[in-house]
Structures are given as C-alpha cells and as structure tokens.
Amino acid sequence: LQDASIFKAAFASGDMGTIRLINYPGDSEVGPEDMGATCGISPHTDFEAFTLQHQDSMGLQVLARDFTTLPNGGLPWIDAPLGKPDGGEYIVMIGDVLERYTNGVLKATPHRVVRTPHTRKSIIRFNAMAPETVIEPLQQFVTPEKPAAYTKCTMRQHMETTIRNLDLGLGSWDSTAGRSISAHYRY
C-alpha cells in the first residue's frame, strides 16, 4: 500500500464497527422447528473492512480463496481454527470494503456458522470505517488492464444498502457465481 494514511483517516473520526458477543445454542437448546437446519448462519460475507473473531469451539467455516465446487455440487467448507483459551488468537476475515478498496485483489471471506451439538460462544469485532469515508478502488489497484470493477460509495451507504437488501431476503453470498453480492453491489 503506497499511502497507509488513507486507512488512518478512515478510522480517525470514529467508525461504524460493532462488537458482538454471541451464544450459539447446541442441539438440545434448539426448538423442533429448527432441528432440520444445518446452518446456524447461512453463507455470507461481512460488509465491513475486516472482522476479528474468537470462538471457543468449532462451528465457524470458511471457503478457501480459490475453491472449486465439489462433484456433488456442494462447496468445500473448511473448519476455522479455535483461538487459545486465553483469547490471544483471532480469526481475521476480509470484508467487502477491503475487496472494494483493492479492486478485488483481496476477496471478502465467505463464511457460515454450522449447527453443533454443543453450545458455543464467540466474540466478534466488525471493523468498519467512519460513515462518510468514500469506498472505491485505490489507484494502485486500478490499471488499464484491470479497470475499476467497483463503484464509489460511502461506508454509511454501503452498510445501509446491505442491511436493507438483507432485510429484503437478497443475501450477501452468491454460491453459483462464487462471489460476494454485497461487495459487488453497483451504486
């Protein structure tokens, strides 16, 4: 990155990030209406810049960057590693904003949470930029051979649009195209 001050300025005036402490119920805590579900949270990408997560037991799964569909049509989900019990290790996932800034060089990390027989907990920090930060491909990632593939928006616009689209049931991951719907949204 030629000028890291871009990111310093984007976080300096506050950010739209959040911290979540989540308790995922085990099978014995799930009602009969949900017993057939295989996912606790369906495949998606995070719409912020990046996510830090610590989990106390298995349940988070990610897709490798250059995955190929399995012969049965499924996707090769990989169990994310556990952090140390003292909380000193975190999983880092790339979000939509870094994909947009890097013109697709970095891809938002597709992930899901599967149901487990046991209760599990996680702490998650979603790192977003200040609301009025302009999100667009940085010049060092745009060339005549690779023109800007993402449109300009603000952090607030991206988050509000993504949340609205999720409320409409549009999802944020296209398993057929193998890409983030929310990262590729055209503003």
C-alpha positions in Angstrom: 0.0 0.0 0.0 1.5 3.3 -1.1 -0.2 5.5 1.4 -1.4 4.0 4.6 -2.8 7.4 5.8 -5.9 6.5 3.8 -6.8 4.0 6.4 -5.7 6.2 9.4 -8.1 8.9 8.2 -10.9 6.5 7.6 -10.9 5.4 11.2 -9.8 8.6 12.9 -13.2 10.2 13.1 -14.9 7.1 14.5 -16.2 4.1 12.8 -19.4 2.2 12.2 -18.0 -1.1 13.5 -19.5 -3.2 16.2 -18.6 -5.8 18.8 -20.8 -8.8 19.3 -20.8 -11.5 22.0 -22.8 -14.4 20.6 -24.0 -17.6 22.3 -24.9 -20.2 19.7 -27.3 -22.8 21.1 -26.5 -26.5 21.0 -28.9 -29.1 19.6 -30.6 -29.6 23.0 -31.5 -25.9 23.1 -32.9 -25.7 19.5 -36.7 -25.9 19.1 -38.3 -28.6 16.9 -39.0 -26.1 14.1 -35.2 -25.6 13.6 -34.0 -29.1 14.0 -33.7 -29.7 10.2 -31.4 -26.7 9.7 -27.8 -27.4 9.0 -26.6 -23.8 9.3 -26.9 -21.5 12.3 -26.0 -18.6 10.0 -26.1 -19.1 6.2 -23.1 -18.4 3.9 -22.3 -14.7 3.7 -19.5 -12.1 3.7 -19.1 -9.3 6.2 -19.8 -5.9 4.8 -17.2 -4.0 6.9 -13.5 -3.7 6.2 -12.4 -6.8 8.2 -13.6 -8.9 11.0 -11.7 -10.3 14.1 -13.3 -13.3 15.7 -12.5 -15.6 18.6 -14.6 -18.8 19.1 -14.4 -21.2 22.0 -15.4 -24.3 20.0 -15.8 -25.4 16.3 -18.7 -24.1 14.3 -17.3 -21.3 12.0 -16.5 -22.5 8.5 -14.8 -20.6 5.6 -14.3 -21.2 1.9 -10.7 -21.2 0.5 -10.0 -18.3 -1.8 -9.8 -20.4 -5.0 -12.4 -23.0 -4.2 -14.0 -25.3 -6.7 -17.4 -26.9 -6.4 -17.4 -30.5 -5.3 -18.7 -33.2 -7.6 -21.9 -33.4 -5.7 -22.4 -29.6 -6.2 -21.5 -28.7 -2.7 -18.9 -26.3 -1.6 -15.6 -27.2 0.3 -16.2 -25.6 3.6 -13.2 -25.6 6.0 -13.5 -25.5 9.8 -11.9 -22.3 11.1 -9.3 -22.9 13.9 -10.0 -22.3 17.5 -8.4 -19.5 19.4 -6.3 -20.1 22.5 -8.4 -20.3 25.7 -6.8 -17.1 27.0 -8.3 -15.3 24.0 -4.9 -14.5 22.4 -5.7 -15.7 18.9 -8.3 -14.4 16.5 -9.5 -15.4 13.1 -9.2 -12.5 10.6 -11.7 -12.3 7.8 -11.6 -9.8 4.9 -14.8 -7.9 4.4 -16.5 -6.2 1.4 -14.7 -2.8 2.0 -11.2 -4.3 1.6 -12.4 -6.1 -1.5 -13.6 -2.8 -3.0 -10.5 -0.9 -1.9 -8.2 -3.5 -3.6 -10.3 -3.8 -6.7 -10.8 -7.5 -6.0 -7.2 -8.3 -5.2 -8.3 -9.2 -1.7 -11.7 -11.0 -1.7 -14.3 -10.9 1.1 -14.1 -14.1 3.0 -17.2 -16.3 2.5 -18.2 -18.0 5.8 -21.0 -19.6 7.6 -21.8 -21.0 11.1 -23.0 -24.6 11.3 -25.2 -26.0 14.0 -23.3 -28.0 16.5 -24.5 -30.5 19.2 -22.8 -28.2 21.8 -23.3 -24.6 22.9 -20.6 -22.3 21.6 -19.6 -18.7 22.1 -17.7 -16.2 20.1 -16.6 -12.6 20.3 -16.6 -10.7 17.1 -15.3 -7.2 16.2 -16.6 -6.0 12.9 -14.2 -3.2 11.8 -15.9 -0.6 9.6 -14.8 2.9 8.5 -16.2 6.3 9.5 -19.7 6.9 8.0 -18.6 9.4 5.3 -15.5 7.5 4.2 -15.5 7.1 0.4 -15.1 3.4 -0.5 -13.7 2.9 -4.0 -10.7 1.1 -5.6 -7.5 2.7 -4.6 -5.4 3.9 -7.6 -2.6 1.4 -7.1 -5.1 -1.4 -7.8 -6.5 0.2 -11.0 -4.7 -0.3 -14.3 -5.6 -0.1 -18.0 -5.6 -4.0 -17.9 -7.7 -4.0 -14.7 -10.0 -1.0 -14.6 -12.1 -0.2 -11.5 -14.6 -3.1 -11.0 -16.4 -1.5 -8.1 -18.4 1.7 -7.9 -17.9 4.5 -5.4 -20.0 4.7 -2.2 -19.6 5.8 1.4 -19.3 3.5 4.3 -22.8 4.5 5.5 -24.3 4.0 2.1 -22.7 0.5 1.8 -23.9 -0.6 5.2 -27.4 0.8 4.9 -27.8 -0.7 1.4 -26.5 -4.1 2.5 -28.7 -4.2 5.6 -31.8 -3.2 3.5 -31.0 -5.9 0.9 -30.6 -8.5 3.7 -34.0 -7.4 5.2 -35.4 -8.0 1.7 -34.0 -11.5 1.7 -31.4 -10.9 -1.0 -28.5 -12.4 0.9 -24.9 -11.4 0.6 -23.2 -14.5 -1.0 -23.8 -15.9 -4.5 -22.7 -19.6 -4.3 -23.4 -20.0 -8.1 -21.1 -17.1 -9.1 -18.8 -17.7 -6.2 -18.7 -14.1 -5.1 -20.0 -11.6 -2.5 -23.2 -10.0 -3.7 -22.7 -7.1 -1.2 -19.1 -6.4 -2.2 -20.1 -6.2 -5.9 -23.2 -4.1 -5.4 -23.4 -1.3 -8.1 -24.1 2.1 -6.5 
